[in-house]
């Protein structure tokens, strides 16, 4: 499936529409495209109603396959007074395994979701638009291996935040797993109930 035919959104080359990206997302996307020129043609952006940025509302309003949506959640824990933050990218049909897998990967006693105000402040991104593209380079970016696996319902695509509530990115899931700094983790997520 072409990126331009997913749902009822007008998908455009993201590198050509920096106004639809958070500053950090735009800079990271430009750096990634410089390393891999195919990124420019394979990462698309679409403008959306900011009130529809949450997954359920987005998929219903724009006729998007639910399996194509991916969530990027920010998780933190401390070890010897040192805060460790990671982004976990999982399909919206799954849940990040914070209490087991992510906690172990961060090597902390307890891991929990960053409160919304801290998540937006530290990431420089809007709530409902947080994306793995453009997060601080000191954070780990953990990507569930299911993101890169063929998914017929998702047509091989993932839809993620752009850093803003008013737009979304779409790209092949396999491409996201190659993003600089991404760590692909088997069973990072559990199936939603």
C-alpha positions in Angstrom: 0.0 0.0 0.0 1.3 3.5 -0.9 1.6 5.9 1.9 -0.6 8.3 0.0 -3.5 5.9 0.2 -3.8 5.1 3.9 -7.2 6.1 5.2 -8.8 9.4 4.4 -5.8 11.7 5.0 -3.6 13.6 2.5 -0.2 12.2 3.1 2.8 14.3 2.0 6.6 13.8 2.1 7.4 14.9 5.6 10.8 16.4 4.7 8.9 18.9 2.5 6.5 20.0 5.2 8.6 21.0 8.2 5.6 23.2 9.5 3.8 19.9 10.3 6.7 18.6 12.5 8.0 19.5 15.9 11.4 21.2 15.8 13.2 18.1 17.2 11.3 15.8 14.9 12.2 17.9 11.9 15.9 18.0 12.8 16.1 14.2 13.5 14.3 13.4 10.3 16.7 15.6 8.3 19.7 13.8 9.9 18.2 10.4 9.2 17.5 11.3 5.6 21.1 12.4 5.2 22.2 9.0 6.4 19.6 7.1 4.4 18.3 9.0 1.3 15.3 6.7 1.0 13.9 8.1 4.2 12.8 11.3 2.4 10.4 9.4 0.1 9.3 6.8 2.7 8.2 9.0 5.7 5.0 10.9 5.1 3.1 13.4 7.2 -0.6 14.3 7.2 -2.4 17.1 9.0 -5.2 16.1 11.3 -7.7 17.7 13.7 -5.7 18.1 17.0 -8.8 17.0 18.9 -8.5 13.6 17.1 -4.9 12.9 17.9 -5.6 10.0 20.2 -5.6 6.6 18.6 -9.2 5.5 18.9 -10.5 8.9 17.7 -7.9 9.1 14.9 -8.6 5.7 13.4 -12.4 6.1 13.5 -12.4 9.6 12.0 -9.9 9.0 9.2 -10.7 5.3 8.4 -7.2 4.1 9.4 -6.5 0.5 10.1 -6.1 0.2 13.9 -3.2 -2.2 13.6 -1.2 0.6 11.8 -1.2 2.9 14.7 1.8 2.8 17.1 2.1 4.4 20.4 5.3 6.0 21.8 5.2 6.0 25.6 7.9 7.5 27.8 9.0 5.4 30.8 11.4 6.3 33.6 13.1 4.7 36.6 16.0 5.5 38.9 19.1 3.6 39.8 21.5 5.0 42.4 19.9 8.4 42.1 20.3 8.4 38.3 17.1 8.7 36.3 16.9 6.5 33.2 14.3 7.4 30.6 13.3 5.4 27.6 10.7 5.6 24.8 8.8 2.4 24.1 7.2 2.1 20.6 4.5 -0.5 20.4 1.5 -1.2 18.1 -1.6 0.4 19.5 -3.1 -3.1 19.6 -0.6 -4.1 22.3 0.7 -2.7 25.6 4.2 -1.8 26.6 5.5 -4.3 29.2 6.7 -1.6 31.6 6.8 -3.7 34.8 8.9 -6.6 33.4 10.7 -6.1 30.1 11.2 -2.3 30.2 12.1 -2.3 33.9 14.8 -4.9 33.2 16.1 -3.1 30.2 16.5 0.1 32.2 18.0 -1.9 35.1 15.8 -0.2 37.7 13.7 -1.5 40.6 10.6 0.2 39.4 9.7 1.7 36.0 6.7 3.9 35.4 5.2 6.2 32.7 6.5 9.7 32.8 3.7 12.1 34.0 2.3 14.1 31.0 3.7 17.4 32.1 7.3 16.0 32.4 6.9 14.0 29.2 6.0 17.0 27.2 8.6 19.3 28.8 11.5 16.9 28.5 10.7 15.7 25.0 9.8 19.1 23.6 6.7 17.5 22.1 3.0 17.8 22.5 0.9 15.2 24.5 -0.8 13.0 21.9 2.0 13.7 19.4 5.1 12.2 21.1 7.2 10.3 18.6 10.4 8.3 18.7 11.8 10.6 15.9 13.6 13.5 17.6 13.7 12.5 21.3 16.8 13.4 23.3 19.7 11.3 22.1 20.5 10.3 25.7 17.2 8.3 25.9 16.9 4.8 24.8 14.4 4.2 22.0 13.0 0.7 22.4 10.9 -0.6 19.5 8.8 -3.7 19.8 9.8 -6.2 17.1 6.2 -6.5 15.9 6.6 -3.0 14.5 8.9 -4.3 11.8 7.1 -7.5 11.1 4.7 -7.8 8.1 1.1 -7.1 9.3 -1.5 -7.5 6.6 -4.0 -5.4 8.5 -1.5 -2.5 8.9 -0.2 -2.9 5.3 3.4 -2.8 6.6 3.0 0.8 7.8 3.0 2.4 11.2 1.4 5.7 12.0 3.1 7.6 14.8 3.2 11.1 16.2 5.0 14.0 14.6 5.8 15.8 17.9 2.6 17.9 17.4 -1.0 17.1 18.0 -2.1 18.5 14.6 -0.3 15.9 12.4 0.9 12.3 12.2 3.7 10.5 10.5 3.4 7.3 8.5 6.3 5.1 7.5 7.0 1.4 6.8 7.4 -0.4 10.2 10.6 -2.0 8.9 12.1 1.4 8.3 11.3 2.6 11.8 13.3 -0.3 13.2 16.4 1.1 11.4 16.0 4.6 12.8 19.4 5.8 14.3 19.4 4.9 18.0 16.4 2.5 17.8 16.8 -0.8 19.6 14.5 -3.6 18.4 13.2 -5.7 21.4 11.4 -9.0 21.1 8.2 -9.0 23.3 8.6 -5.4 24.4 4.8 -5.4 24.3 2.0 -7.7 25.4 -1.2 -8.2 23.5 -4.0 -6.0 24.7 -6.9 -7.6 26.4 
